């Protein structure tokens, strides 16, 4: 018998004097000779579980697949690397991608002049985003000993000494002690942090393990901070138009400010385009 070819075996003990391969599943074609089945009977379909056999708490689709959402295809905002230690002498390293912020709060904008008479915009905004970190299985125990403690309460870190400025800035952060009457945990965390973009390394940052999204291979950590940005205002230049023509006038009363990595939709009167 050759690979990919099914043949019947001649034997007088069987009807028609031969034994031919028959179908086992699916049920509609059970025990029918393969040679007599229609072509569409051999179409491969995804395996499925009958509804009454499914577990109510099942979290994954049938098969060995991880569910995805449109957010999984959005490019990350940046990256962050951390070396962590605590007072139990546990050491761990993390390399994470920074997802685009999911929330902004209390955005304020202030205009000032610097010493050279140039206009400067000062932005302050509270942001919430998530770090998605791959787990090094060789050091997972030490990593878990540090981060598992901070799932109910956040780890609050304060920026301290700058360890390096070139080729990348690296800061040492120390855990902030909880004030009297304030709920929280303190394990004397120290973290050497490098991030891109650099404004992720603010004076104070909050990190909290998200157990509901964390898997055996990936950690999800909630990042929160009040971001302070200094933006130098440059003199406006005449725009270069492409294939779209929009209405242009000097009646604009609203100025929009956007953080790096975010998008902004602007309503314009379109006059022509292709």
C-alpha positions in Angstrom: 0.0 0.0 0.0 1.4 3.4 -1.0 1.1 6.5 1.2 -2.1 8.5 0.4 -3.8 5.6 -1.4 -6.5 3.4 0.2 -7.1 -0.1 -1.3 -9.5 -2.9 -0.7 -8.2 -6.3 0.5 -9.5 -9.3 -1.5 -11.1 -11.9 0.8 -13.9 -14.3 -0.1 -15.2 -14.2 3.5 -16.6 -10.7 3.0 -19.4 -9.4 0.8 -18.4 -8.8 -2.8 -15.2 -10.7 -2.0 -13.2 -7.8 -0.6 -12.7 -5.7 2.5 -12.7 -2.0 2.0 -12.0 0.9 4.4 -15.1 2.4 6.0 -15.8 5.6 7.8 -15.9 5.7 11.6 -16.9 9.4 12.2 -18.9 11.5 11.7 -22.1 9.6 12.6 -24.0 10.2 9.3 -21.2 8.4 7.4 -20.6 5.6 9.9 -19.6 2.2 8.3 -20.0 3.6 4.8 -17.2 2.7 2.3 -14.8 5.7 1.9 -14.9 5.2 -1.9 -18.6 5.9 -1.9 -18.5 9.1 0.1 -19.0 12.5 -1.5 -16.0 14.9 -1.8 -17.4 17.4 0.8 -17.5 14.6 3.4 -13.7 15.0 3.7 -13.7 18.7 4.5 -11.8 19.4 7.7 -13.8 21.3 10.3 -12.9 22.7 13.8 -13.5 20.3 16.7 -16.4 21.3 19.0 -17.8 20.4 22.3 -21.5 19.7 22.7 -23.1 22.5 24.8 -24.3 20.2 27.6 -20.7 19.0 28.1 -19.1 22.4 28.4 -17.9 23.7 31.8 -19.6 26.8 32.9 -16.3 28.4 34.0 -14.4 27.7 30.8 -12.3 30.7 29.8 -10.8 29.6 26.5 -12.4 28.8 23.2 -12.5 25.1 22.1 -9.1 23.8 21.4 -5.7 25.1 22.6 -6.2 28.8 21.6 -5.9 32.0 23.5 -8.7 34.5 22.9 -7.6 37.8 21.3 -9.2 41.2 20.9 -8.6 44.2 18.6 -6.5 45.8 21.3 -3.9 42.9 20.8 -3.1 44.3 17.4 -2.4 47.9 18.5 1.3 48.8 18.6 2.5 49.3 22.2 3.4 52.8 23.5 6.9 51.7 24.5 8.9 49.4 26.8 10.2 49.3 30.3 12.9 47.1 32.0 13.2 46.6 35.7 15.6 44.9 38.2 13.8 44.4 41.5 14.9 43.5 45.0 13.2 43.4 48.4 14.2 43.0 52.0 13.9 39.2 51.7 16.9 39.4 49.3 14.8 38.2 46.4 16.0 39.4 43.0 14.0 39.5 39.7 14.2 41.1 36.3 11.4 42.1 34.1 11.2 43.2 30.4 7.8 44.6 29.5 5.9 46.3 26.7 3.8 49.3 27.7 0.3 49.3 26.3 -1.4 52.5 25.2 -3.0 54.3 28.2 -6.5 53.2 29.0 -7.4 56.3 31.0 -6.4 59.9 31.5 -7.4 62.0 34.5 -7.2 65.7 35.5 -5.4 67.0 32.4 -4.1 70.6 33.0 -2.2 72.8 30.7 -0.1 75.9 31.6 1.7 78.3 29.3 4.9 79.9 30.5 8.0 81.7 29.2 11.5 80.3 29.7 14.6 82.4 30.3 15.0 83.0 26.5 11.5 84.4 26.0 10.3 81.2 24.3 6.8 79.9 25.1 6.7 76.6 27.0 3.6 74.4 27.6 3.5 72.5 30.9 1.2 69.5 30.9 0.1 67.5 33.9 -2.1 64.4 33.6 -2.8 61.2 35.5 -2.5 58.1 33.3 -3.4 54.5 33.7 -1.9 51.8 31.5 -0.7 48.2 31.6 2.7 46.5 31.4 2.8 43.1 29.6 5.9 41.2 30.7 7.3 37.9 29.6 8.2 35.5 32.4 11.6 34.0 32.7 10.8 30.5 34.0 14.2 30.0 35.5 13.6 32.9 37.9 9.8 32.7 38.2 9.9 31.8 41.9 11.9 34.9 42.9 9.7 37.1 40.7 6.5 35.8 42.2 7.9 36.3 45.7 8.2 40.0 45.0 5.1 40.7 42.9 2.5 38.4 44.3 2.4 40.5 47.4 1.2 43.5 45.4 -2.0 42.3 43.9 -4.4 43.7 46.5 -2.4 46.9 47.1 -0.1 48.8 44.7 3.7 49.1 45.0 4.4 52.8 45.2 7.8 53.8 44.1 9.7 57.1 44.3 12.4 58.1 41.9 15.9 58.6 43.3 19.4 58.5 42.0 20.1 58.5 38.3 22.4 55.5 37.6 23.1 56.2 34.0 22.4 58.8 31.4 24.0 57.3 28.3 23.1 55.4 26.1 19.8 55.3 28.1 18.7 57.0 31.3 18.4 54.6 34.3 16.9 55.6 37.6 16.8 53.8 41.0 13.4 53.8 42.6 12.7 53.0 46.2 9.4 51.9 47.7 7.5 54.6 49.6 6.4 53.8 53.1 2.7 53.7 54.0 1.5 56.6 56.1 -0.2 56.0 59.4 -3.8 54.8 58.9 -3.2 54.1 55.2 -3.7 50.5 53.9 -0.8 49.0 52.0 2.2 46.7 52.1 5.9 47.6 52.5 8.7 45.2 51.7 11.5 47.7 51.0 11.5 47.3 47.2 14.3 48.8 45.2 14.0 48.9 41.4 16.4 50.0 38.7 14.2 51.2 35.9 14.9 52.0 32.2 12.0 53.1 30.0 11.2 54.3 26.5 9.7 56.9 26.2 11.6 58.4 29.1 8.6 60.3 30.5 7.3 57.0 31.9 10.0 57.4 34.6 8.1 60.0 36.7 8.9 61.1 40.2 6.3 58.6 41.6 4.9 55.5 39.9 2.5 52.8 41.1 2.7 49.2 40.0 0.1 46.5 40.8 -0.1 42.9 39.7 -3.3 42.1 37.8 -4.0 38.5 38.8 -7.1 38.2 36.6 -5.1 38.8 33.3 -1.8 37.2 34.4 -1.0 33.7 32.8 1.8 31.2 33.3 3.8 32.9 30.5 2.8 36.6 30.8 2.5 39.0 33.7 0.0 41.9 33.5 0.9 44.9 35.7 -1.2 48.0 36.2 0.9 51.2 35.9 -0.3 54.5 37.2 1.4 57.9 37.5 0.9 61.6 37.3 2.9 62.6 34.2 4.5 66.0 33.9 5.6 67.1 30.5 7.4 70.2 29.3 6.7 71.0 25.6 8.5 73.8 23.8 6.2 75.7 21.5 7.7 76.1 18.0 6.7 78.8 15.5 4.0 77.5 13.2 5.0 76.5 9.7 2.8 76.5 6.6 1.4 73.0 6.2 2.0 70.9 3.1 -1.2 69.6 1.6 -1.5 66.2 0.0 -4.5 64.8 -1.8 -7.1 66.2 0.7 -8.2 69.8 0.6 -9.9 71.2 3.8 -11.3 74.6 4.6 -8.7 76.9 6.1 -9.5 80.0 8.1 -8.3 82.0 11.2 -11.5 81.5 13.2 -10.2 78.5 15.2 -10.8 79.0 19.0 -9.8 75.6 20.4 -6.2 74.3 20.8 -5.7 70.5 21.2 -2.8 68.8 23.0 -2.0 65.1 22.5 0.5 62.9 24.4 3.0 60.9 22.5 1.5 57.7 21.2 -2.1 58.9 21.3 -4.4 59.8 18.5 -6.8 62.7 18.0 -9.8 63.0 15.7 -10.4 66.5 14.2 -13.6 67.4 12.4 -12.7 69.4 9.2 -14.7 70.7 6.3 -13.5 68.8 3.3 -13.6 70.6 0.0 -12.0 68.1 -2.3 -10.2 64.8 -2.3 -9.6 61.6 -4.1 
